[in-house]
């Protein structure tokens, strides 16, 4: 349906009852398999060992930063992230032993429009393609969508970053388009792919993720029994 104002100009649908949303807090979110908590400098102790388990920097190619080359530099790096006033950095802990397995950022928070973005997703090698990675993002999106009542979650990534694009689509993000020559990262021009989940998408996406994350959907070794796609209508 097209809505028009008194001048006959077409408008979007009315945002009835809309009020500015609250800013997010540095919350701790607990799931079945992981705990999402505010990033702390002392998380460098766990992350350093996991990051250094791979000799090269292939996991950092599409990130803005480079891998710290020593434990001291890792502490400095996390100290720098924790001091950022414009972004919220979160760590992901394995609920089974409390060890930190990865981190990510929430930025571009717009309470007036109800919009936020996920970025700088940096999973350690042992966290990739596990239920921890999926649940951690589910927890933070749910916090914004269900608790704070935001309207839109964005995920932007280099359009050549195939693993990130696959992960976004697997979770339920919809691709919206390409921002050509949007960034320069580590000396290379970058076309950025834009994905989103809106408030109208979230009920279905949330139901699918909840169904997939049920403990009954994993065997004793933590391997999925059914894929996320199996739960989509």
JORA-V256891 format. One record per pair of residues at least 4 apart in sequence whose ideal C-beta (glycine too) atoms are under 6 Angstrom apart, sorted by the first residue. I is the first residue (numbers start at 1). J is the second residue. Records with the same first field share a line. If there is no record, write none. Layout:
I=J ; J
This chain:
2=10
3=11 ; 13
4=8 ; 10
5=9 ; 11
20=111 ; 112
21=111 ; 114 ; 148 ; 149 ; 150
22=148
23=111
26=38
28=37
29=36 ; 139 ; 143
30=35
31=135 ; 139
33=95 ; 131 ; 132 ; 135
34=92 ; 95 ; 132 ; 135 ; 136
35=93 ; 95
36=90 ; 92 ; 136 ; 139 ; 140
37=91
39=82 ; 89 ; 90 ; 91 ; 103
41=78 ; 79 ; 82
43=47 ; 91 ; 100
44=48 ; 74 ; 75 ; 78
46=99 ; 100
47=51 ; 100
48=71 ; 74
50=124
51=67
53=125
54=125
57=67
60=66 ; 67
62=158 ; 161
68=73 ; 74 ; 77
69=73
81=89
87=105 ; 107
88=106
89=105
90=104
91=100 ; 103
92=101 ; 102 ; 136
93=98 ; 100
94=99 ; 101
101=124 ; 127
102=122 ; 123 ; 124 ; 127
103=122
104=121
105=119 ; 120
106=116
107=117 ; 119
108=117
109=116
110=115
114=150 ; 151
115=152
116=144 ; 150 ; 153
117=154
118=155
123=127 ; 128 ; 133
127=132 ; 133
131=135
135=213
138=142 ; 209
141=145 ; 153
142=146
143=147
144=148 ; 150
145=150 ; 202
151=199
152=196 ; 198
153=197
154=196
155=168 ; 173 ; 195
156=192 ; 194
157=161 ; 164 ; 193
158=190
159=178 ; 191 ; 193
168=173 ; 195
170=228
172=205
173=195 ; 197
174=196
175=195
176=194 ; 196
177=194
178=191 ; 193
179=192
180=191
181=189
182=192
183=190
184=189
185=190
197=201 ; 202 ; 205
201=205
202=206
208=231 ; 232
209=213
211=231
212=217 ; 228 ; 231
217=225 ; 226
218=222 ; 224
219=223
226=230
